[in-house]
Amino acid sequence: MKISVGRIISFVSVLFWCVSAQNSEDDYLKVHNAARKGVGVKPLKWDKELESYARAHLNKHVEDCKLESSDGPYGENLVRGTGIWKNLTGKEAVELWVSEKQYYDEKSNSCLGGDDGDDYKCFGYTQVVWSTTTHVGCARVRCYNGSIMVSCNYNPPGNYRDKRPY
């Protein structure tokens, strides 16, 4: 069987598209902005500087794959994908944070502890929809152990105590 160079190039192009699918700026923004639209706040804009900041922080942890806050000047959402989530996409990461909406109680402006008693179970969601945040930048890296880490940074940051997200 003879394989042409054209077929190999086509296969590699399709493979690259599949790998990069759901990890583009647009993929991150669509999920963020759909959640924001749902609560009546303005859409976020992509910020390359925030993306670079997120990537630089994650790259510090590709060896140990520790999910640690950067303790920087921006708002931050972090997630690590392992096991069935070992190929976690950027889109799926944002969807996970948005799914925390179920733990946010608008009436009391607080997070309801989940089944595991985590009092901070909705902070990913509230940062996604924080009304005064205008820009986001995200990055995704694969750790040496095969896990995926995703970070989104937000400017101005949100999640201020005793303030409502929207």
N, C-alpha and C positions, 0 to 999 in steps of 0.2 A: 504494500500500500504506500503510495506516494503522498506526502503531505507538503503542500505548497507553503512558501514563506508568507503569502497573503493570509492563509488560514491561521498560521501561528500568530501573526500580528493581530488578527481579529480576535483570537482566543485571549491573548494577553490583554487586549483593550477591554474586552468584556469582563475579564477577571479583575482588572484594575477598577472598572466601574462598580462592580459588585462590592469590592473591598471598601471603596470610598463612599458608597451609597449610605445615606443616613448619617453622615459625619460632616457634611458641609455646613458652612455658615447658615445657609438657607434652611437646612434641616433643624438646626438648633433654634433659629429664629421663629420658624413656623409654629413649633410647639409652645415656645415661650409666649408668642404673641396671640395665639389662640386662647391660652389661659387668661392672659391679660384682657383680651377683648371680652371674655366671659364675665369679667367683674367691672368692666367699664373704664379700664385705664389705658393710657396711650401705649402704642407698640414700642419695643426696644429697637435700638439701632446697634449694628455690629461695630465693635471697636477692636482693631488689630492690636493695639497696645495691651488691652485686657487679654486677648488671645495669647499674645507672647508671654505675658505675666503668668497665665495659667499653665502654659506649656513649660516654662522655665521651672516653675514649682514642681510640677509632676515629674519632670526629668530628673530632679534631685532624688526621687524615690523609685526609679525603675528597678534598682537592685533589691531593695527591701520591700517594696510595694506597700509601704505604710501610708495610710490615709490620714494625713495630718494637715491641719489648717496652716496656711501660709502666714497667718497673723499679720497680714498686710493691711493696706488702707482701703481695700475693696470688700464688698460683700462677696461671699463665696459659698458655692454648693459643690460638694464632693461626693463621688460614689465609686465603689470598686466592684467590678464584675468578676465573679468566680463561678466555678461549677457550670450550671446551665446558662449562666450569664457570662461565660468566659469570652464571648464575642460581643459584649455589650456595645451598642452603637451610641453615638451622641444623642440621637433622637430618643432612644429608649431611656437614656439617663435622665433627660429632661422630663419624659413621661413619668418616670418614677417619682421625681420631685413633685410634679403636678398631681399625682395620685395621692399625695399627702393631704390634699384638700379635705378629704374625709375626716381628718383629725383636727381641722381648724374650726373652732366654734366662734362664729362672728359675734354672737350676742355678748359673750364674755371676753372676746378678743384674746383667746388662749388656745393652746394646743391641748387636745384631749389625749391622755396617755393611751397608747395602743395596747394590744394584748400583752406586750412585754413591759408595760408601765413606763415607757419612754416619754417623758414630759416634753421632749423637743421634737416630737414626731412630725410636726408640720412646718418646721423652720425652712426646709427646702422649698416648700410651696409658697410660704409667705415672701421669701426673697424673690421668687419668680414673678410674683404679682405686685411687689412693692411699688406703690404709685409714683414715688419721687425718683425711682431708678430710671435712667434713660438709656444706658448703654450696657452691653454684655459682650464678653469674649470668652470662648470656651476652647478647651483642648482635650485630646484623648491620646493616651499612650498605652502601649503594651509593656507590662513588667517582664523582667527576665524569667519569672515563674509562669508566664503565660496569662496571668490575670490582666484585666483592663482597668485603668483608672481614668475617670472623666472629672474635669473641673470646669466650672463656669464662674467667672468673676463679674461683679456688678458695680457700676458707678453711676450715681452715688450709691453707697451701700444702704441696705435696709435692715430690718429686724431690730429696731430700737425698742427697748422695753417701754411698755405703756403707750406705744404708738400703734395706731391701726395701719395695716398694710394698704388699705384703699378706702 
